[in-house]
């Protein structure tokens, strides 16, 4: 299945693409279903299952569903309007989505955290239903939030499984995996970014394509800047201090003193990444890259390139993001980008592979070197668990993005030292990640039932 760059990189709201953006989107889709089918309902309800239940409070999944049923969407989310809506819904027990009648909805009783029943299609499952005035269910729909803000119904999940392995033919370069991509690059003489660009022209249209891609970067960069300028304590009860601003201030003070060691560049990279993920943890605007939990890796690597590589040009950002999106699409189609499905190897690991590929491309790497860079970065995240403390996208997630970006830079640099020939292919690495995620204990896949989440006594 071809994935557009605008599906891999989506403007949304924190703290989680799978647990916040996805459920909010699912609620919106349910409202569309009610209107399309002329369902004359008087009340709405729902239940959260699997990882959405276990870490839903920390990820604010309940809030996302409630606001989604009131008509809010991730891409134009207004925090002030959302706060007013939350207060109204809590007081009046009603939601009022535009274009719909009022529906009775009591957040305390009509949204159930079901810790006992897991839905079979994906670890992030939820049900939504509508009832008549007598309490009879008129329509019920299962949705799965499958990572990166992507949402699928139960029926759509079955269709995807049936079509697994099919090669898309509506784009000029329909690569379903890295081997196909490399073969097409060799036969066409085009870079990965050039092939992805031509695919986007078919899927997304040519109008303002470059500007739309650069908007992705501008939102990412604004998120970095806001994070670097904001201090304080993150919400959620862990009392995690925002550190990016302080680190950045120290680094700025040290500039020009000729007393810092070369490895300090890692602190710059980490500060950029942490700034994004602190914004995400605070519920701010971020870009899925490919998820919210891994949203800092790609922006930090681009910012490193623009601010610290002498030959860098902002125009290169388009090729960086196109290349990164191509790698992200391959990983999502052949494994997963969902922490609830395969652990953090699917989130920060995928983001690091995408960033490494993008950086290698703009440094002048060949398609073979780009593929090698992605493989190196992903290989050295294999087996990484997703164990957020208290279900919050804070620890270890924020620092983990910094290290993911550092690995991306190292992977790109290492690949540029070679000729692109290497032992382990990206496809083999992606398949290994899929198998590892399948074998991984559920308690290490975004449930907060294992790992760091249960080994911090204060929590």
C-alpha positions as CSV (number, residue, x, y, z in Angstrom):
1,X,0.0,0.0,0.0
2,X,1.4,3.4,-1.0
3,X,1.6,5.9,1.8
4,X,1.9,9.6,1.1
5,X,4.4,11.8,2.8
6,X,1.4,13.5,4.3
7,X,0.2,10.3,5.9
8,X,3.6,9.6,7.5
9,X,4.0,13.2,8.6
10,X,0.8,14.5,10.1
11,X,0.3,17.7,12.1
12,X,-1.5,16.8,15.3
13,X,-1.6,17.1,19.0
14,X,0.2,15.3,21.9
15,X,0.9,13.3,23.8
16,X,0.4,10.3,21.6
17,X,-0.4,9.6,17.9
18,X,-1.8,6.2,18.7
19,X,-3.5,6.9,22.0
20,X,-4.6,10.6,21.4
21,X,-4.7,11.5,17.7
22,X,-6.0,8.0,16.6
23,X,-8.9,7.8,19.1
24,X,-9.9,11.4,18.4
25,X,-9.9,10.7,14.7
26,X,-11.9,7.5,15.3
27,X,-14.5,9.5,17.2
28,X,-14.8,11.8,14.2
29,X,-15.2,8.9,11.8
30,X,-18.0,7.6,14.0
31,X,-19.8,10.9,13.8
32,X,-19.4,10.8,10.0
33,X,-20.9,7.3,10.1
34,X,-23.9,8.5,12.1
35,X,-24.6,11.2,9.6
36,X,-24.0,9.1,6.5
37,X,-26.4,6.4,7.7
38,X,-29.0,8.8,9.1
39,X,-28.8,7.2,12.6
40,X,-31.3,8.9,14.8
41,X,-29.4,8.5,18.1
42,X,-29.9,10.3,21.4
43,X,-26.8,9.1,23.3
44,X,-23.2,8.0,22.6
45,X,-20.8,5.7,24.4
46,X,-17.6,3.7,24.0
47,X,-15.0,1.4,25.5
48,X,-11.2,1.3,25.3
49,X,-9.4,-2.0,25.2
50,X,-5.8,-3.4,25.3
51,X,-3.1,-0.7,25.4
52,X,-5.7,2.0,25.0
53,X,-7.2,0.9,28.3
54,X,-3.9,0.2,30.2
55,X,-2.2,3.5,29.4
56,X,-5.2,5.5,28.3
57,X,-5.2,7.7,31.4
58,X,-1.6,8.7,31.0
59,X,-2.0,9.2,27.3
60,X,-5.2,11.2,27.8
61,X,-7.1,8.8,25.5
62,X,-10.4,9.4,27.4
63,X,-10.0,13.2,26.8
64,X,-9.3,12.5,23.1
65,X,-12.4,10.4,22.6
66,X,-14.6,12.9,24.5
67,X,-13.4,15.8,22.5
68,X,-13.5,13.8,19.2
69,X,-17.2,13.1,19.9
70,X,-17.7,16.8,20.4
71,X,-16.2,17.5,16.9
72,X,-12.6,18.3,17.6
73,X,-9.9,17.0,15.2
74,X,-6.1,16.7,15.7
75,X,-5.0,18.8,12.8
76,X,-6.7,22.0,13.9
77,X,-6.9,21.4,17.6
78,X,-7.5,24.5,19.7
79,X,-6.4,23.9,23.4
80,X,-8.4,26.9,24.7
81,X,-11.6,25.8,23.0
82,X,-11.0,22.2,24.1
83,X,-10.8,23.3,27.8
84,X,-14.1,25.1,27.5
85,X,-15.7,22.1,25.8
86,X,-14.4,19.7,28.5
87,X,-16.0,21.8,31.2
88,X,-19.3,22.1,29.3
89,X,-19.4,18.3,28.7
90,X,-18.6,17.5,32.3
91,X,-21.3,19.8,33.5
92,X,-24.1,19.2,31.1
93,X,-23.3,15.5,30.1
94,X,-23.9,16.3,26.4
95,X,-21.7,16.6,23.3
96,X,-22.6,19.0,20.5
97,X,-20.6,18.2,17.3
98,X,-21.3,20.6,14.5
99,X,-23.9,19.4,12.0
100,X,-25.4,16.9,14.6
101,X,-28.1,17.0,17.2
102,X,-27.0,17.1,20.9
103,X,-26.1,13.6,22.2
104,X,-26.2,12.6,25.8
105,X,-22.7,11.6,26.9
106,X,-21.5,11.4,30.5
107,X,-17.7,11.1,30.6
108,X,-17.8,9.3,33.9
109,X,-20.1,6.5,32.9
110,X,-20.3,6.4,29.1
111,X,-16.6,5.8,28.3
112,X,-15.4,2.5,29.8
113,X,-11.8,1.4,30.3
114,X,-12.1,-2.4,29.7
115,X,-8.9,-4.0,31.1
116,X,-10.2,-7.5,30.6
117,X,-11.3,-7.9,27.0
118,X,-8.8,-7.3,24.3
119,X,-10.1,-6.9,20.7
120,X,-8.4,-9.2,18.3
121,X,-7.4,-6.9,15.4
122,X,-4.8,-4.8,17.2
123,X,-3.5,-4.0,20.6
124,X,-5.1,-0.5,20.4
125,X,-8.8,-1.3,20.1
126,X,-11.9,0.7,20.9
127,X,-15.6,0.4,20.4
128,X,-18.1,3.3,19.9
129,X,-21.8,3.0,19.9
130,X,-25.0,5.1,19.6
131,X,-28.3,4.4,21.4
132,X,-31.9,5.5,21.0
133,X,-34.0,7.1,23.7
134,X,-34.8,3.6,25.1
135,X,-31.1,2.6,25.5
136,X,-31.1,0.2,22.6
137,X,-27.9,0.2,20.5
138,X,-28.6,1.4,17.0
139,X,-25.0,1.1,15.7
140,X,-21.7,-0.1,17.0
141,X,-18.3,0.2,15.4
142,X,-14.9,-1.2,16.3
143,X,-11.9,1.0,15.5
144,X,-8.2,0.2,15.8
145,X,-5.6,2.9,16.3
146,X,-2.7,1.3,14.4
147,X,0.1,3.8,15.1
148,X,1.1,7.2,13.8
149,X,-2.4,8.5,14.0
150,X,-3.7,5.9,11.5
151,X,-7.1,4.4,12.2
152,X,-8.8,1.4,10.7
153,X,-12.2,-0.2,11.3
154,X,-12.3,-3.9,12.1
155,X,-13.5,-4.5,8.5
156,X,-10.7,-2.5,7.1
157,X,-8.1,-4.4,9.1
158,X,-9.4,-7.7,7.6
159,X,-9.1,-6.2,4.1
160,X,-5.5,-5.0,4.7
161,X,-4.6,-8.6,5.9
162,X,-6.2,-10.0,2.7
163,X,-4.2,-7.6,0.5
164,X,-0.9,-8.2,2.3
165,X,2.0,-8.4,-0.1
166,X,0.1,-6.8,-3.0
167,X,2.1,-4.3,-5.1
168,X,0.4,-1.0,-5.7
169,X,0.3,0.1,-9.4
170,X,-1.2,3.5,-9.3
171,X,2.1,5.3,-8.8
172,X,5.2,5.2,-11.1
173,X,7.5,3.7,-8.5
174,X,5.4,1.2,-6.5
175,X,8.0,-0.3,-4.2
176,X,6.6,-2.4,-1.5
177,X,9.9,-3.0,0.2
178,X,13.5,-1.8,0.2
179,X,14.6,-4.4,-2.4
180,X,12.0,-3.2,-4.8
181,X,13.0,0.4,-4.1
182,X,16.7,-0.2,-4.7
183,X,16.0,-2.1,-7.9
184,X,13.8,0.8,-9.2
185,X,16.5,3.3,-8.2
186,X,19.1,1.4,-10.2
187,X,16.9,1.0,-13.3
188,X,15.6,4.5,-13.3
189,X,18.8,6.3,-12.2
190,X,16.7,8.3,-9.8
191,X,17.3,9.0,-6.1
192,X,14.8,7.8,-3.5
193,X,13.6,11.3,-3.0
194,X,13.0,11.7,-6.8
195,X,11.0,8.5,-7.0
196,X,9.0,9.5,-3.9
197,X,8.3,12.9,-5.4
198,X,6.9,11.4,-8.6
199,X,4.7,9.1,-6.6
200,X,3.4,12.1,-4.6
201,X,2.6,13.9,-7.8
202,X,0.2,11.1,-8.7
203,X,-1.3,10.7,-5.2
204,X,-1.2,14.3,-3.8
205,X,-1.2,16.4,-6.9
206,X,1.4,18.9,-8.0
207,X,-0.2,22.1,-6.6
208,X,2.1,23.7,-4.0
209,X,3.6,20.2,-3.3
210,X,7.0,21.7,-2.3
211,X,5.3,24.3,-0.1
212,X,3.1,21.6,1.6
213,X,6.2,19.5,2.3
214,X,8.0,22.6,3.7
215,X,5.0,23.3,6.0
216,X,5.7,20.0,7.7
217,X,9.2,21.2,8.5
218,X,8.0,24.6,9.6
219,X,5.7,23.0,12.1
220,X,8.5,20.7,13.3
221,X,10.9,23.6,13.6
222,X,8.4,25.8,15.5
223,X,7.9,22.9,17.9
224,X,11.6,22.8,18.5
225,X,11.8,26.5,19.1
226,X,8.8,26.5,21.5
227,X,10.3,23.6,23.4
228,X,13.7,25.3,23.7
229,X,11.9,28.4,25.1
230,X,9.7,26.7,27.6
231,X,10.5,25.5,31.1
232,X,8.5,24.2,34.0
233,X,7.1,20.8,35.1
234,X,5.3,18.5,32.7
235,X,1.7,17.4,33.6
236,X,0.7,14.0,34.7
237,X,2.0,13.6,38.2
238,X,5.6,12.4,37.6
239,X,6.9,15.9,38.2
240,X,9.3,15.6,35.3
241,X,11.2,18.8,34.7
242,X,11.4,20.2,31.2
243,X,15.2,20.2,30.5
244,X,15.6,21.2,26.8
245,X,15.6,25.0,27.6
246,X,18.2,24.7,30.3
247,X,20.5,22.5,28.2
248,X,20.1,24.9,25.2
249,X,21.0,27.9,27.3
250,X,24.1,26.2,28.6
251,X,25.1,25.3,25.0
252,X,24.6,28.8,23.8
253,X,26.7,30.2,26.6
254,X,29.5,27.9,25.7
255,X,29.6,28.9,22.1
256,X,32.7,30.7,21.0
257,X,34.7,29.8,24.1
258,X,36.7,27.1,22.4
259,X,36.6,25.0,25.5
260,X,34.0,22.3,24.6
261,X,34.8,18.9,23.4
262,X,33.6,17.7,19.9
263,X,31.1,15.2,21.5
264,X,29.1,18.2,22.8
265,X,27.4,18.2,19.4
266,X,25.4,15.3,20.8
267,X,23.9,17.6,23.4
268,X,22.7,20.0,20.7
269,X,21.0,17.1,18.9
270,X,19.5,15.8,22.2
271,X,18.2,19.3,23.1
272,X,16.4,19.6,19.8
273,X,14.8,16.2,20.1
274,X,13.9,16.7,23.8
275,X,12.3,20.1,23.0
276,X,9.9,18.4,20.7
277,X,9.0,15.6,23.0
278,X,8.5,17.9,26.0
279,X,6.1,19.8,23.8
280,X,4.4,16.5,22.9
281,X,4.2,15.4,26.6
282,X,2.6,18.8,27.4
283,X,-0.1,18.2,24.8
284,X,1.3,20.7,22.3
285,X,1.2,20.7,18.5
286,X,3.7,18.2,16.9
287,X,4.2,16.3,13.7
288,X,3.9,12.5,13.7
289,X,7.4,11.3,12.6
290,X,6.2,8.6,12.3
291,X,4.5,8.7,15.7
292,X,4.1,11.3,18.4
293,X,6.2,9.3,20.9
294,X,9.1,9.4,18.4
295,X,8.3,12.9,17.0
296,X,11.6,14.5,18.0
297,X,14.0,12.3,16.1
298,X,13.5,13.5,12.5
299,X,13.2,17.2,13.4
300,X,16.3,17.1,15.6
301,X,18.3,15.5,12.8
302,X,17.2,18.1,10.3
303,X,17.9,20.9,12.7
304,X,21.4,19.4,13.3
305,X,22.0,19.4,9.6
306,X,20.8,23.0,9.0
307,X,22.5,24.5,12.0
308,X,25.8,22.5,12.2
309,X,26.7,21.2,8.8
310,X,28.4,23.9,6.8
311,X,27.1,22.9,3.4
312,X,23.5,22.6,4.4
313,X,20.7,24.4,2.5
314,X,17.1,24.7,3.7
315,X,15.9,23.5,0.2
316,X,17.4,20.1,1.1
317,X,14.7,19.6,3.7
318,X,12.3,18.5,0.9
319,X,14.6,15.7,-0.2
320,X,15.2,14.8,3.5
321,X,11.5,14.4,4.3
322,X,10.7,12.6,1.0
323,X,13.5,10.1,1.7
324,X,12.5,9.6,5.3
325,X,8.8,9.1,4.3
326,X,9.8,6.4,1.8
327,X,11.6,4.5,4.6
328,X,8.7,5.0,7.0
329,X,6.2,3.7,4.5
330,X,8.3,0.6,4.0
331,X,8.6,-0.1,7.7
332,X,4.8,0.5,8.3
333,X,3.8,-1.7,5.4
334,X,6.0,-4.6,6.3
335,X,6.2,-4.4,10.1
336,X,4.7,-1.7,12.3
337,X,5.3,1.8,13.7
338,X,3.1,1.1,16.7
339,X,4.6,0.8,20.2
340,X,1.6,-1.2,21.3
341,X,2.2,-3.7,18.6
342,X,6.0,-4.1,18.4
343,X,7.4,-2.0,21.2
344,X,9.5,1.2,20.9
345,X,11.7,-0.4,18.2
346,X,8.7,0.4,16.0
347,X,8.5,4.1,17.1
348,X,12.0,5.5,17.9
349,X,13.6,2.7,15.9
350,X,11.6,3.6,12.8
351,X,12.1,7.3,13.4
352,X,15.9,6.8,13.7
353,X,16.0,4.8,10.4
354,X,13.9,7.5,8.6
355,X,16.2,10.3,9.9
356,X,19.4,8.4,9.1
357,X,18.1,7.8,5.5
358,X,17.1,11.5,5.1
359,X,20.4,12.8,6.4
360,X,22.4,10.4,4.3
361,X,20.5,11.6,1.2
362,X,21.1,15.3,1.7
363,X,24.8,14.6,2.5
364,X,25.0,13.2,-1.0
365,X,24.6,9.5,-0.3
366,X,23.7,7.1,-3.1
367,X,20.5,5.1,-2.8
368,X,22.6,2.1,-1.6
369,X,24.2,4.3,1.2
370,X,20.8,5.6,2.1
371,X,19.4,2.1,2.5
372,X,22.4,1.2,4.5
373,X,22.0,4.2,6.8
374,X,18.4,3.2,7.5
375,X,19.3,-0.4,8.2
376,X,22.1,0.6,10.7
377,X,19.8,2.8,12.7
378,X,17.0,0.3,12.8
379,X,19.2,-2.6,13.6
380,X,20.5,-1.0,16.7
381,X,17.0,-0.4,18.1
382,X,15.9,-4.0,17.7
383,X,14.2,-5.4,20.8
384,X,13.6,-2.0,22.4
385,X,10.5,-2.2,24.6
386,X,7.8,0.4,25.2
387,X,7.4,0.8,28.9
388,X,6.3,4.4,29.7
389,X,6.3,5.1,33.4
390,X,2.7,5.8,34.6
391,X,1.5,5.5,31.0
392,X,3.0,9.0,30.3
393,X,5.0,9.8,27.2
394,X,7.8,11.3,29.3
395,X,10.2,8.7,30.8
396,X,12.0,7.1,29.1
397,X,10.5,8.6,25.9
398,X,11.9,12.1,25.9
399,X,15.5,11.2,26.3
400,X,15.1,8.2,24.1
401,X,14.3,10.6,21.2
402,X,17.6,12.4,21.8
403,X,19.5,9.1,21.6
404,X,17.5,8.0,18.5
405,X,18.6,11.2,16.7
406,X,22.2,10.7,17.7
407,X,22.1,7.2,16.4
408,X,20.6,8.5,13.2
409,X,23.4,10.9,12.6
410,X,26.0,8.2,13.4
411,X,24.3,5.7,11.1
412,X,24.3,8.3,8.2
413,X,27.9,9.1,8.8
414,X,29.0,5.4,8.9
415,X,27.1,4.6,5.7
416,X,28.8,7.5,3.9
417,X,32.2,5.9,4.8
418,X,31.2,2.8,2.8
419,X,30.0,2.0,-0.7
420,X,26.5,0.9,0.3
421,X,27.4,-2.8,0.3
422,X,26.6,-4.5,3.6
423,X,25.6,-7.8,5.2
424,X,22.1,-7.2,6.6
425,X,19.6,-5.6,4.3
426,X,17.0,-3.1,5.5
427,X,14.2,-5.6,4.5
428,X,15.8,-8.3,6.7
429,X,16.0,-5.8,9.6
430,X,12.4,-4.8,9.2
431,X,11.3,-8.4,9.1
432,X,13.4,-9.1,12.2
433,X,11.7,-6.1,13.9
434,X,8.3,-7.6,13.0
435,X,9.2,-11.0,14.4
436,X,10.7,-9.6,17.5
437,X,7.6,-7.5,18.2
438,X,5.4,-10.5,17.7
439,X,7.4,-12.5,20.2
440,X,7.7,-9.7,22.7
441,X,5.7,-10.0,25.9
442,X,2.6,-7.8,26.0
443,X,3.8,-6.2,29.2
444,X,6.6,-4.5,27.2
445,X,4.3,-3.1,24.5
446,X,2.8,0.1,25.8
447,X,0.8,-1.3,28.6
448,X,3.0,0.0,31.5
449,X,2.8,-3.4,33.1
450,X,6.5,-4.2,32.8
451,X,10.0,-2.7,32.5
452,X,10.7,0.8,33.9
453,X,7.0,1.3,34.5
454,X,7.0,-1.2,37.4
455,X,10.5,-0.7,38.6
456,X,10.4,2.9,39.8
457,X,9.2,2.6,43.5
458,X,7.8,6.1,43.6
459,X,5.3,5.3,40.9
